[in-house]
Amino acid sequence: MPGGSGRHAGRLASRFGGMAEEEYWFCLKHHTVEERDGCKAADRLGPYATRDEAAAALDKVQQRNEAWDNDPDWNDDAPREG
C-alpha cells in the first residue's frame, strides 16, 4: 500500500530508540482526529501520517468500498452505479 512503510518505519524506530513519526487516527465514535492516546482501537481508523489524512478517513473508506463493489475480481454482481 503506498505510503504504508513510512508509518510502520516510524513505529519501529520509536520502539528501538529512534525518532518516532507523528501518527493520527480518526475516531468513529466522536468523528474527530486523535493522536496516539485517544479512544480504543476498535473505535478508530488509522494510523495516518498526517492530520489531514486522518480527517479524510471516511472519504477514503467510501472510495475503497465503491472500488471493491465494482471490482469484477471480488464481486460476481454487475458494477453498481453511484
PDB file with SEQRES, HELIX, SHEET and CRYST1 records, atoms N, CA, C and O in Angstrom:
SEQRES   1 A   82  MET PRO GLY GLY SER GLY ARG HIS ALA GLY ARG LEU ALA          
SEQRES   2 A   82  SER ARG PHE GLY GLY MET ALA GLU GLU GLU TYR TRP PHE          
SEQRES   3 A   82  CYS LEU LYS HIS HIS THR VAL GLU GLU ARG ASP GLY CYS          
SEQRES   4 A   82  LYS ALA ALA ASP ARG LEU GLY PRO TYR ALA THR ARG ASP          
SEQRES   5 A   82  GLU ALA ALA ALA ALA LEU ASP LYS VAL GLN GLN ARG ASN          
SEQRES   6 A   82  GLU ALA TRP ASP ASN ASP PRO ASP TRP ASN ASP ASP ALA          
SEQRES   7 A   82  PRO ARG GLU GLY                                              
HELIX    1 AA1 GLY A    4  ARG A   15  1                                  12    
HELIX    2 AA2 ALA A   41  ASP A   43  5                                   3    
HELIX    3 AA3 ARG A   51  ALA A   55  1                                   5    
HELIX    4 AA4 ALA A   57  ASP A   69  1                                  13    
SHEET    1 AA1 3 THR A  32  GLU A  34  0                                        
SHEET    2 AA1 3 TYR A  24  CYS A  27 -1                                        
SHEET    3 AA1 3 ARG A  44  TYR A  48 -1                                        
CRYST1    1.000    1.000    1.000  90.00  90.00  90.00 P 1           1          
ATOM      1  N   MET A   1       0.859  -1.167   0.000  1.00  0.00           N  
ATOM      2  CA  MET A   1       0.000   0.000   0.000  1.00  0.00           C  
ATOM      3  C   MET A   1       0.901   1.224   0.000  1.00  0.00           C  
ATOM      4  O   MET A   1       1.820   1.291   0.816  1.00  0.00           O  
ATOM      5  N   PRO A   2       0.680   2.192  -0.877  1.00  0.00           N  
ATOM      6  CA  PRO A   2       1.533   3.362  -0.960  1.00  0.00           C  
ATOM      7  C   PRO A   2       1.569   4.123   0.346  1.00  0.00           C  
ATOM      8  O   PRO A   2       0.537   4.363   0.972  1.00  0.00           O  
ATOM      9  N   GLY A   3       2.764   4.496   0.744  1.00  0.00           N  
ATOM     10  CA  GLY A   3       2.922   5.313   1.930  1.00  0.00           C  
ATOM     11  C   GLY A   3       2.889   4.529   3.233  1.00  0.00           C  
ATOM     12  O   GLY A   3       3.177   5.085   4.293  1.00  0.00           O  
ATOM     13  N   GLY A   4       2.546   3.261   3.173  1.00  0.00           N  
ATOM     14  CA  GLY A   4       2.412   2.484   4.387  1.00  0.00           C  
ATOM     15  C   GLY A   4       3.720   2.235   5.104  1.00  0.00           C  
ATOM     16  O   GLY A   4       3.748   2.215   6.334  1.00  0.00           O  
ATOM     17  N   SER A   5       4.800   2.046   4.375  1.00  0.00           N  
ATOM     18  CA  SER A   5       6.061   1.712   5.011  1.00  0.00           C  
ATOM     19  C   SER A   5       6.580   2.838   5.878  1.00  0.00           C  
ATOM     20  O   SER A   5       7.244   2.578   6.882  1.00  0.00           O  
ATOM     21  N   GLY A   6       6.301   4.078   5.525  1.00  0.00           N  
ATOM     22  CA  GLY A   6       6.751   5.208   6.332  1.00  0.00           C  
ATOM     23  C   GLY A   6       6.123   5.198   7.710  1.00  0.00           C  
ATOM     24  O   GLY A   6       6.807   5.444   8.704  1.00  0.00           O  
ATOM     25  N   ARG A   7       4.838   4.921   7.787  1.00  0.00           N  
ATOM     26  CA  ARG A   7       4.154   4.882   9.078  1.00  0.00           C  
ATOM     27  C   ARG A   7       4.703   3.743   9.921  1.00  0.00           C  
ATOM     28  O   ARG A   7       4.959   3.917  11.112  1.00  0.00           O  
ATOM     29  N   HIS A   8       4.885   2.573   9.308  1.00  0.00           N  
ATOM     30  CA  HIS A   8       5.389   1.436  10.060  1.00  0.00           C  
ATOM     31  C   HIS A   8       6.839   1.664  10.466  1.00  0.00           C  
ATOM     32  O   HIS A   8       7.242   1.274  11.562  1.00  0.00           O  
ATOM     33  N   ALA A   9       7.610   2.277   9.616  1.00  0.00           N  
ATOM     34  CA  ALA A   9       9.008   2.552   9.933  1.00  0.00           C  
ATOM     35  C   ALA A   9       9.103   3.467  11.143  1.00  0.00           C  
ATOM     36  O   ALA A   9       9.984   3.292  11.985  1.00  0.00           O  
ATOM     37  N   GLY A  10       8.204   4.441  11.238  1.00  0.00           N  
ATOM     38  CA  GLY A  10       8.197   5.353  12.384  1.00  0.00           C  
ATOM     39  C   GLY A  10       7.919   4.621  13.684  1.00  0.00           C  
ATOM     40  O   GLY A  10       8.546   4.902  14.705  1.00  0.00           O  
ATOM     41  N   ARG A  11       6.986   3.688  13.652  1.00  0.00           N  
ATOM     42  CA  ARG A  11       6.677   2.914  14.854  1.00  0.00           C  
ATOM     43  C   ARG A  11       7.860   2.049  15.251  1.00  0.00           C  
ATOM     44  O   ARG A  11       8.205   1.966  16.430  1.00  0.00           O  
ATOM     45  N   LEU A  12       8.486   1.401  14.270  1.00  0.00           N  
ATOM     46  CA  LEU A  12       9.636   0.561  14.576  1.00  0.00           C  
ATOM     47  C   LEU A  12      10.776   1.383  15.138  1.00  0.00           C  
ATOM     48  O   LEU A  12      11.438   0.964  16.088  1.00  0.00           O  
ATOM     49  N   ALA A  13      11.012   2.556  14.558  1.00  0.00           N  
ATOM     50  CA  ALA A  13      12.091   3.409  15.046  1.00  0.00           C  
ATOM     51  C   ALA A  13      11.843   3.801  16.493  1.00  0.00           C  
ATOM     52  O   ALA A  13      12.779   3.822  17.293  1.00  0.00           O  
ATOM     53  N   SER A  14      10.595   4.112  16.846  1.00  0.00           N  
ATOM     54  CA  SER A  14      10.304   4.526  18.215  1.00  0.00           C  
ATOM     55  C   SER A  14      10.518   3.372  19.188  1.00  0.00           C  
ATOM     56  O   SER A  14      10.940   3.597  20.322  1.00  0.00           O  
ATOM     57  N   ARG A  15      10.238   2.158  18.771  1.00  0.00           N  
ATOM     58  CA  ARG A  15      10.429   1.001  19.646  1.00  0.00           C  
ATOM     59  C   ARG A  15      11.905   0.716  19.900  1.00  0.00           C  
ATOM     60  O   ARG A  15      12.263   0.146  20.930  1.00  0.00           O  
ATOM     61  N   PHE A  16      12.745   1.106  18.976  1.00  0.00           N  
ATOM     62  CA  PHE A  16      14.167   0.824  19.103  1.00  0.00           C  
ATOM     63  C   PHE A  16      14.971   2.077  19.405  1.00  0.00           C  
ATOM     64  O   PHE A  16      16.159   2.141  19.089  1.00  0.00           O  
ATOM     65  N   GLY A  17      14.341   3.072  20.013  1.00  0.00           N  
ATOM     66  CA  GLY A  17      15.057   4.252  20.452  1.00  0.00           C  
ATOM     67  C   GLY A  17      15.236   5.320  19.398  1.00  0.00           C  
ATOM     68  O   GLY A  17      15.873   6.336  19.675  1.00  0.00           O  
ATOM     69  N   GLY A  18      14.705   5.139  18.207  1.00  0.00           N  
ATOM     70  CA  GLY A  18      14.815   6.150  17.163  1.00  0.00           C  
ATOM     71  C   GLY A  18      13.751   7.216  17.315  1.00  0.00           C  
ATOM     72  O   GLY A  18      12.942   7.186  18.242  1.00  0.00           O  
ATOM     73  N   MET A  19      13.766   8.152  16.393  1.00  0.00           N  
ATOM     74  CA  MET A  19      12.799   9.235  16.423  1.00  0.00           C  
ATOM     75  C   MET A  19      11.466   8.743  15.846  1.00  0.00           C  
ATOM     76  O   MET A  19      11.431   8.177  14.753  1.00  0.00           O  
ATOM     77  N   ALA A  20      10.387   8.958  16.574  1.00  0.00           N  
ATOM     78  CA  ALA A  20       9.071   8.495  16.129  1.00  0.00           C  
ATOM     79  C   ALA A  20       8.381   9.548  15.280  1.00  0.00           C  
ATOM     80  O   ALA A  20       8.498  10.745  15.542  1.00  0.00           O  
ATOM     81  N   GLU A  21       7.664   9.097  14.262  1.00  0.00           N  
ATOM     82  CA  GLU A  21       6.832   9.990  13.460  1.00  0.00           C  
ATOM     83  C   GLU A  21       5.538  10.246  14.207  1.00  0.00           C  
ATOM     84  O   GLU A  21       5.112   9.428  15.022  1.00  0.00           O  
ATOM     85  N   GLU A  22       4.912  11.378  13.932  1.00  0.00           N  
ATOM     86  CA  GLU A  22       3.584  11.632  14.470  1.00  0.00           C  
ATOM     87  C   GLU A  22       2.601  10.726  13.747  1.00  0.00           C  
ATOM     88  O   GLU A  22       2.746  10.473  12.551  1.00  0.00           O  
ATOM     89  N   GLU A  23       1.615  10.244  14.461  1.00  0.00           N  
ATOM     90  CA  GLU A  23       0.574   9.417  13.872  1.00  0.00           C  
ATOM     91  C   GLU A  23      -0.773   9.918  14.363  1.00  0.00           C  
ATOM     92  O   GLU A  23      -0.907  10.412  15.483  1.00  0.00           O  
ATOM     93  N   TYR A  24      -1.766   9.779  13.496  1.00  0.00           N  
ATOM     94  CA  TYR A  24      -3.100  10.278  13.803  1.00  0.00           C  
ATOM     95  C   TYR A  24      -4.129   9.224  13.435  1.00  0.00           C  
ATOM     96  O   TYR A  24      -3.917   8.422  12.526  1.00  0.00           O  
ATOM     97  N   TRP A  25      -5.243   9.234  14.148  1.00  0.00           N  
ATOM     98  CA  TRP A  25      -6.346   8.313  13.918  1.00  0.00           C  
ATOM     99  C   TRP A  25      -7.635   9.108  13.773  1.00  0.00           C  
ATOM    100  O   TRP A  25      -7.747  10.225  14.278  1.00  0.00           O  
ATOM    101  N   PHE A  26      -8.609   8.521  13.076  1.00  0.00           N  
ATOM    102  CA  PHE A  26      -9.940   9.115  13.004  1.00  0.00           C  
ATOM    103  C   PHE A  26     -10.842   8.315  13.926  1.00  0.00           C  
ATOM    104  O   PHE A  26     -10.983   7.103  13.765  1.00  0.00           O  
ATOM    105  N   CYS A  27     -11.456   8.991  14.896  1.00  0.00           N  
ATOM    106  CA  CYS A  27     -12.338   8.337  15.856  1.00  0.00           C  
ATOM    107  C   CYS A  27     -13.739   8.236  15.266  1.00  0.00           C  
ATOM    108  O   CYS A  27     -14.362   9.250  14.954  1.00  0.00           O  
ATOM    109  N   LEU A  28     -14.229   7.017  15.115  1.00  0.00           N  
ATOM    110  CA  LEU A  28     -15.566   6.773  14.574  1.00  0.00           C  
ATOM    111  C   LEU A  28     -16.660   7.143  15.573  1.00  0.00           C  
ATOM    112  O   LEU A  28     -17.791   7.426  15.176  1.00  0.00           O  
ATOM    113  N   LYS A  29     -16.338   7.143  16.842  1.00  0.00           N  
ATOM    114  CA  LYS A  29     -17.305   7.461  17.889  1.00  0.00           C  
ATOM    115  C   LYS A  29     -17.553   8.965  17.989  1.00  0.00           C  
ATOM    116  O   LYS A  29     -18.693   9.407  18.128  1.00  0.00           O  
ATOM    117  N   HIS A  30     -16.472   9.748  17.917  1.00  0.00           N  
ATOM    118  CA  HIS A  30     -16.567  11.197  18.107  1.00  0.00           C  
ATOM    119  C   HIS A  30     -16.427  11.997  16.814  1.00  0.00           C  
ATOM    120  O   HIS A  30     -16.632  13.211  16.809  1.00  0.00           O  
ATOM    121  N   HIS A  31     -16.080  11.323  15.719  1.00  0.00           N  
ATOM    122  CA  HIS A  31     -15.849  11.963  14.417  1.00  0.00           C  
ATOM    123  C   HIS A  31     -14.820  13.089  14.527  1.00  0.00           C  
ATOM    124  O   HIS A  31     -15.026  14.203  14.047  1.00  0.00           O  
ATOM    125  N   THR A  32     -13.703  12.751  15.181  1.00  0.00           N  
ATOM    126  CA  THR A  32     -12.606  13.696  15.340  1.00  0.00           C  
ATOM    127  C   THR A  32     -11.286  13.001  15.046  1.00  0.00           C  
ATOM    128  O   THR A  32     -11.198  11.773  15.063  1.00  0.00           O  
ATOM    129  N   VAL A  33     -10.265  13.802  14.776  1.00  0.00           N  
ATOM    130  CA  VAL A  33      -8.907  13.294  14.605  1.00  0.00           C  
ATOM    131  C   VAL A  33      -8.268  13.218  15.988  1.00  0.00           C  
ATOM    132  O   VAL A  33      -8.364  14.154  16.782  1.00  0.00           O  
ATOM    133  N   GLU A  34      -7.618  12.093  16.263  1.00  0.00           N  
ATOM    134  CA  GLU A  34      -6.985  11.889  17.561  1.00  0.00           C  
ATOM    135  C   GLU A  34      -5.516  11.525  17.386  1.00  0.00           C  
ATOM    136  O   GLU A  34      -5.093  11.038  16.339  1.00  0.00           O  
ATOM    137  N   GLU A  35      -4.757  11.777  18.445  1.00  0.00           N  
ATOM    138  CA  GLU A  35      -3.373  11.328  18.494  1.00  0.00           C  
ATOM    139  C   GLU A  35      -3.343   9.976  19.191  1.00  0.00           C  
ATOM    140  O   GLU A  35      -4.390   9.395  19.476  1.00  0.00           O  
ATOM    141  N   ARG A  36      -2.165   9.485  19.461  1.00  0.00           N  
ATOM    142  CA  ARG A  36      -1.966   8.130  19.985  1.00  0.00           C  
ATOM    143  C   ARG A  36      -2.856   7.826  21.200  1.00  0.00           C  
ATOM    144  O   ARG A  36      -3.444   6.747  21.265  1.00  0.00           O  
ATOM    145  N   ASP A  37      -2.964   8.727  22.137  1.00  0.00           N  
ATOM    146  CA  ASP A  37      -3.714   8.475  23.370  1.00  0.00           C  
ATOM    147  C   ASP A  37      -5.177   8.870  23.227  1.00  0.00           C  
ATOM    148  O   ASP A  37      -5.691   9.654  24.025  1.00  0.00           O  
ATOM    149  N   GLY A  38      -5.836   8.342  22.234  1.00  0.00           N  
ATOM    150  CA  GLY A  38      -7.245   8.642  22.003  1.00  0.00           C  
ATOM    151  C   GLY A  38      -8.119   7.482  22.430  1.00  0.00           C  
ATOM    152  O   GLY A  38      -7.781   6.739  23.352  1.00  0.00           O  
ATOM    153  N   CYS A  39      -9.223   7.335  21.766  1.00  0.00           N  
ATOM    154  CA  CYS A  39     -10.183   6.266  22.061  1.00  0.00           C  
ATOM    155  C   CYS A  39      -9.583   4.895  21.745  1.00  0.00           C  
ATOM    156  O   CYS A  39      -8.503   4.787  21.165  1.00  0.00           O  
ATOM    157  N   LYS A  40     -10.316   3.854  22.143  1.00  0.00           N  
ATOM    158  CA  LYS A  40      -9.822   2.492  21.921  1.00  0.00           C  
ATOM    159  C   LYS A  40      -9.732   2.188  20.421  1.00  0.00           C  
ATOM    160  O   LYS A  40     -10.451   2.769  19.608  1.00  0.00           O  
ATOM    161  N   ALA A  41      -8.849   1.282  20.087  1.00  0.00           N  
ATOM    162  CA  ALA A  41      -8.560   0.955  18.686  1.00  0.00           C  
ATOM    163  C   ALA A  41      -9.799   0.517  17.916  1.00  0.00           C  
ATOM    164  O   ALA A  41      -9.907   0.803  16.724  1.00  0.00           O  
ATOM    165  N   ALA A  42     -10.730  -0.166  18.562  1.00  0.00           N  
ATOM    166  CA  ALA A  42     -11.930  -0.651  17.877  1.00  0.00           C  
ATOM    167  C   ALA A  42     -12.804   0.492  17.365  1.00  0.00           C  
ATOM    168  O   ALA A  42     -13.629   0.295  16.472  1.00  0.00           O  
ATOM    169  N   ASP A  43     -12.623   1.685  17.931  1.00  0.00           N  
ATOM    170  CA  ASP A  43     -13.423   2.848  17.539  1.00  0.00           C  
ATOM    171  C   ASP A  43     -12.681   3.786  16.597  1.00  0.00           C  
ATOM    172  O   ASP A  43     -13.152   4.891  16.328  1.00  0.00           O  
ATOM    173  N   ARG A  44     -11.513   3.356  16.086  1.00  0.00           N  
ATOM    174  CA  ARG A  44     -10.703   4.279  15.290  1.00  0.00           C  
ATOM    175  C   ARG A  44     -10.251   3.673  13.975  1.00  0.00           C  
ATOM    176  O   ARG A  44     -10.159   2.453  13.835  1.00  0.00           O  
ATOM    177  N   LEU A  45      -9.969   4.544  13.011  1.00  0.00           N  
ATOM    178  CA  LEU A  45      -9.331   4.177  11.748  1.00  0.00           C  
ATOM    179  C   LEU A  45      -7.942   4.790  11.764  1.00  0.00           C  
ATOM    180  O   LEU A  45      -7.767   5.922  12.215  1.00  0.00           O  
ATOM    181  N   GLY A  46      -6.949   4.048  11.273  1.00  0.00           N  
ATOM    182  CA  GLY A  46      -5.611   4.592  11.205  1.00  0.00           C  
ATOM    183  C   GLY A  46      -4.591   3.554  11.619  1.00  0.00           C  
ATOM    184  O   GLY A  46      -4.935   2.387  11.803  1.00  0.00           O  
ATOM    185  N   PRO A  47      -3.369   3.951  11.764  1.00  0.00           N  
ATOM    186  CA  PRO A  47      -2.903   5.337  11.843  1.00  0.00           C  
ATOM    187  C   PRO A  47      -2.663   5.959  10.471  1.00  0.00           C  
ATOM    188  O   PRO A  47      -2.470   5.268   9.471  1.00  0.00           O  
ATOM    189  N   TYR A  48      -2.681   7.271  10.464  1.00  0.00           N  
ATOM    190  CA  TYR A  48      -2.390   8.077   9.284  1.00  0.00           C  
ATOM    191  C   TYR A  48      -1.187   8.954   9.596  1.00  0.00           C  
ATOM    192  O   TYR A  48      -0.937   9.293  10.752  1.00  0.00           O  
ATOM    193  N   ALA A  49      -0.449   9.316   8.564  1.00  0.00           N  
ATOM    194  CA  ALA A  49       0.772  10.101   8.735  1.00  0.00           C  
ATOM    195  C   ALA A  49       0.495  11.567   9.052  1.00  0.00           C  
ATOM    196  O   ALA A  49       1.321  12.230   9.679  1.00  0.00           O  
ATOM    197  N   THR A  50      -0.656  12.075   8.626  1.00  0.00           N  
ATOM    198  CA  THR A  50      -0.966  13.490   8.862  1.00  0.00           C  
ATOM    199  C   THR A  50      -2.385  13.645   9.394  1.00  0.00           C  
ATOM    200  O   THR A  50      -3.221  12.753   9.246  1.00  0.00           O  
ATOM    201  N   ARG A  51      -2.644  14.800  10.019  1.00  0.00           N  
ATOM    202  CA  ARG A  51      -3.998  15.121  10.483  1.00  0.00           C  
ATOM    203  C   ARG A  51      -4.972  15.159   9.307  1.00  0.00           C  
ATOM    204  O   ARG A  51      -6.104  14.687   9.414  1.00  0.00           O  
ATOM    205  N   ASP A  52      -4.522  15.727   8.183  1.00  0.00           N  
ATOM    206  CA  ASP A  52      -5.391  15.833   7.008  1.00  0.00           C  
ATOM    207  C   ASP A  52      -5.804  14.464   6.485  1.00  0.00           C  
ATOM    208  O   ASP A  52      -6.963  14.268   6.120  1.00  0.00           O  
ATOM    209  N   GLU A  53      -4.873  13.515   6.443  1.00  0.00           N  
ATOM    210  CA  GLU A  53      -5.208  12.155   6.000  1.00  0.00           C  
ATOM    211  C   GLU A  53      -6.223  11.523   6.947  1.00  0.00           C  
ATOM    212  O   GLU A  53      -7.175  10.882   6.502  1.00  0.00           O  
ATOM    213  N   ALA A  54      -6.023  11.702   8.243  1.00  0.00           N  
ATOM    214  CA  ALA A  54      -6.961  11.142   9.220  1.00  0.00           C  
ATOM    215  C   ALA A  54      -8.336  11.780   9.083  1.00  0.00           C  
ATOM    216  O   ALA A  54      -9.352  11.093   9.185  1.00  0.00           O  
ATOM    217  N   ALA A  55      -8.376  13.088   8.852  1.00  0.00           N  
ATOM    218  CA  ALA A  55      -9.651  13.793   8.708  1.00  0.00           C  
ATOM    219  C   ALA A  55     -10.425  13.310   7.487  1.00  0.00           C  
ATOM    220  O   ALA A  55     -11.654  13.377   7.463  1.00  0.00           O  
ATOM    221  N   ALA A  56      -9.717  12.827   6.482  1.00  0.00           N  
ATOM    222  CA  ALA A  56     -10.353  12.353   5.246  1.00  0.00           C  
ATOM    223  C   ALA A  56     -10.603  10.841   5.269  1.00  0.00           C  
ATOM    224  O   ALA A  56     -10.896  10.250   4.229  1.00  0.00           O  
ATOM    225  N   ALA A  57     -10.493  10.220   6.427  1.00  0.00           N  
ATOM    226  CA  ALA A  57     -10.598   8.762   6.532  1.00  0.00           C  
ATOM    227  C   ALA A  57     -11.914   8.217   6.001  1.00  0.00           C  
ATOM    228  O   ALA A  57     -11.918   7.218   5.282  1.00  0.00           O  
ATOM    229  N   LEU A  58     -13.027   8.847   6.336  1.00  0.00           N  
ATOM    230  CA  LEU A  58     -14.321   8.329   5.879  1.00  0.00           C  
ATOM    231  C   LEU A  58     -14.476   8.456   4.373  1.00  0.00           C  
ATOM    232  O   LEU A  58     -15.093   7.600   3.739  1.00  0.00           O  
ATOM    233  N   ASP A  59     -13.921   9.518   3.792  1.00  0.00           N  
ATOM    234  CA  ASP A  59     -13.944   9.657   2.333  1.00  0.00           C  
ATOM    235  C   ASP A  59     -13.150   8.528   1.685  1.00  0.00           C  
ATOM    236  O   ASP A  59     -13.573   7.956   0.680  1.00  0.00           O  
ATOM    237  N   LYS A  60     -11.995   8.214   2.268  1.00  0.00           N  
ATOM    238  CA  LYS A  60     -11.153   7.138   1.742  1.00  0.00           C  
ATOM    239  C   LYS A  60     -11.867   5.790   1.848  1.00  0.00           C  
ATOM    240  O   LYS A  60     -11.799   4.975   0.928  1.00  0.00           O  
ATOM    241  N   VAL A  61     -12.541   5.561   2.955  1.00  0.00           N  
ATOM    242  CA  VAL A  61     -13.303   4.321   3.130  1.00  0.00           C  
ATOM    243  C   VAL A  61     -14.374   4.209   2.053  1.00  0.00           C  
ATOM    244  O   VAL A  61     -14.539   3.150   1.447  1.00  0.00           O  
ATOM    245  N   GLN A  62     -15.094   5.287   1.815  1.00  0.00           N  
ATOM    246  CA  GLN A  62     -16.150   5.273   0.796  1.00  0.00           C  
ATOM    247  C   GLN A  62     -15.572   4.990  -0.586  1.00  0.00           C  
ATOM    248  O   GLN A  62     -16.142   4.206  -1.344  1.00  0.00           O  
ATOM    249  N   GLN A  63     -14.441   5.623  -0.924  1.00  0.00           N  
ATOM    250  CA  GLN A  63     -13.807   5.395  -2.222  1.00  0.00           C  
ATOM    251  C   GLN A  63     -13.399   3.935  -2.375  1.00  0.00           C  
ATOM    252  O   GLN A  63     -13.627   3.330  -3.422  1.00  0.00           O  
ATOM    253  N   ARG A  64     -12.802   3.374  -1.340  1.00  0.00           N  
ATOM    254  CA  ARG A  64     -12.363   1.974  -1.403  1.00  0.00           C  
ATOM    255  C   ARG A  64     -13.548   1.028  -1.506  1.00  0.00           C  
ATOM    256  O   ARG A  64     -13.513   0.066  -2.273  1.00  0.00           O  
ATOM    257  N   ASN A  65     -14.590   1.295  -0.739  1.00  0.00           N  
ATOM    258  CA  ASN A  65     -15.778   0.437  -0.811  1.00  0.00           C  
ATOM    259  C   ASN A  65     -16.383   0.445  -2.206  1.00  0.00           C  
ATOM    260  O   ASN A  65     -16.762  -0.606  -2.723  1.00  0.00           O  
ATOM    261  N   GLU A  66     -16.478   1.611  -2.816  1.00  0.00           N  
ATOM    262  CA  GLU A  66     -17.019   1.707  -4.174  1.00  0.00           C  
ATOM    263  C   GLU A  66     -16.140   0.959  -5.165  1.00  0.00           C  
ATOM    264  O   GLU A  66     -16.643   0.266  -6.049  1.00  0.00           O  
ATOM    265  N   ALA A  67     -14.826   1.101  -5.018  1.00  0.00           N  
ATOM    266  CA  ALA A  67     -13.905   0.401  -5.919  1.00  0.00           C  
ATOM    267  C   ALA A  67     -14.051  -1.115  -5.761  1.00  0.00           C  
ATOM    268  O   ALA A  67     -14.084  -1.842  -6.753  1.00  0.00           O  
ATOM    269  N   TRP A  68     -14.137  -1.585  -4.528  1.00  0.00           N  
ATOM    270  CA  TRP A  68     -14.274  -3.026  -4.298  1.00  0.00           C  
ATOM    271  C   TRP A  68     -15.628  -3.532  -4.788  1.00  0.00           C  
ATOM    272  O   TRP A  68     -15.720  -4.621  -5.355  1.00  0.00           O  
ATOM    273  N   ASP A  69     -16.684  -2.737  -4.566  1.00  0.00           N  
ATOM    274  CA  ASP A  69     -18.012  -3.145  -5.040  1.00  0.00           C  
ATOM    275  C   ASP A  69     -18.044  -3.313  -6.553  1.00  0.00           C  
ATOM    276  O   ASP A  69     -18.800  -4.134  -7.072  1.00  0.00           O  
ATOM    277  N   ASN A  70     -17.231  -2.541  -7.258  1.00  0.00           N  
ATOM    278  CA  ASN A  70     -17.227  -2.568  -8.720  1.00  0.00           C  
ATOM    279  C   ASN A  70     -16.075  -3.371  -9.310  1.00  0.00           C  
ATOM    280  O   ASN A  70     -15.896  -3.379 -10.528  1.00  0.00           O  
ATOM    281  N   ASP A  71     -15.299  -4.039  -8.483  1.00  0.00           N  
ATOM    282  CA  ASP A  71     -14.162  -4.827  -8.947  1.00  0.00           C  
ATOM    283  C   ASP A  71     -14.649  -6.226  -9.326  1.00  0.00           C  
ATOM    284  O   ASP A  71     -15.080  -6.979  -8.453  1.00  0.00           O  
ATOM    285  N   PRO A  72     -14.588  -6.588 -10.607  1.00  0.00           N  
ATOM    286  CA  PRO A  72     -15.092  -7.899 -11.037  1.00  0.00           C  
ATOM    287  C   PRO A  72     -14.335  -9.074 -10.414  1.00  0.00           C  
ATOM    288  O   PRO A  72     -14.869 -10.181 -10.351  1.00  0.00           O  
ATOM    289  N   ASP A  73     -13.104  -8.853  -9.955  1.00  0.00           N  
ATOM    290  CA  ASP A  73     -12.357  -9.931  -9.315  1.00  0.00           C  
ATOM    291  C   ASP A  73     -12.903 -10.261  -7.925  1.00  0.00           C  
ATOM    292  O   ASP A  73     -12.677 -11.360  -7.417  1.00  0.00           O  
ATOM    293  N   TRP A  74     -13.618  -9.319  -7.309  1.00  0.00           N  
ATOM    294  CA  TRP A  74     -14.114  -9.506  -5.953  1.00  0.00           C  
ATOM    295  C   TRP A  74     -15.630  -9.503  -5.866  1.00  0.00           C  
ATOM    296  O   TRP A  74     -16.187  -9.655  -4.779  1.00  0.00           O  
ATOM    297  N   ASN A  75     -16.301  -9.333  -6.988  1.00  0.00           N  
ATOM    298  CA  ASN A  75     -17.751  -9.200  -6.955  1.00  0.00           C  
ATOM    299  C   ASN A  75     -18.331  -9.863  -8.198  1.00  0.00           C  
ATOM    300  O   ASN A  75     -17.981  -9.504  -9.322  1.00  0.00           O  
ATOM    301  N   ASP A  76     -19.201 -10.811  -7.995  1.00  0.00           N  
ATOM    302  CA  ASP A  76     -19.829 -11.501  -9.124  1.00  0.00           C  
ATOM    303  C   ASP A  76     -21.009 -10.734  -9.699  1.00  0.00           C  
ATOM    304  O   ASP A  76     -21.495 -11.064 -10.781  1.00  0.00           O  
ATOM    305  N   ASP A  77     -21.469  -9.725  -8.996  1.00  0.00           N  
ATOM    306  CA  ASP A  77     -22.599  -8.921  -9.459  1.00  0.00           C  
ATOM    307  C   ASP A  77     -22.137  -7.893 -10.483  1.00  0.00           C  
ATOM    308  O   ASP A  77     -20.945  -7.617 -10.617  1.00  0.00           O  
ATOM    309  N   ALA A  78     -23.096  -7.338 -11.194  1.00  0.00           N  
ATOM    310  CA  ALA A  78     -22.787  -6.257 -12.143  1.00  0.00           C  
ATOM    311  C   ALA A  78     -22.336  -5.026 -11.363  1.00  0.00           C  
ATOM    312  O   ALA A  78     -22.778  -4.814 -10.234  1.00  0.00           O  
ATOM    313  N   PRO A  79     -21.455  -4.208 -11.956  1.00  0.00           N  
ATOM    314  CA  PRO A  79     -20.999  -2.985 -11.272  1.00  0.00           C  
ATOM    315  C   PRO A  79     -22.177  -2.092 -10.901  1.00  0.00           C  
ATOM    316  O   PRO A  79     -23.144  -1.951 -11.650  1.00  0.00           O  
ATOM    317  N   ARG A  80     -22.058  -1.492  -9.711  1.00  0.00           N  
ATOM    318  CA  ARG A  80     -23.090  -0.569  -9.243  1.00  0.00           C  
ATOM    319  C   ARG A  80     -22.785   0.829  -9.730  1.00  0.00           C  
ATOM    320  O   ARG A  80     -21.629   1.195  -9.943  1.00  0.00           O  
ATOM    321  N   GLU A  81     -23.814   1.584  -9.898  1.00  0.00           N  
ATOM    322  CA  GLU A  81     -23.619   2.982 -10.274  1.00  0.00           C  
ATOM    323  C   GLU A  81     -23.906   3.842  -9.065  1.00  0.00           C  
ATOM    324  O   GLU A  81     -24.894   3.636  -8.361  1.00  0.00           O  
ATOM    325  N   GLY A  82     -22.997   4.849  -8.818  1.00  0.00           N  
ATOM    326  CA  GLY A  82     -23.079   5.698  -7.644  1.00  0.00           C  
ATOM    327  C   GLY A  82     -24.143   6.653  -7.676  1.00  0.00           C  
ATOM    328  O   GLY A  82     -24.307   7.426  -6.732  1.00  0.00           O  
TER     329      GLY A  82                                                      
END                                                                             
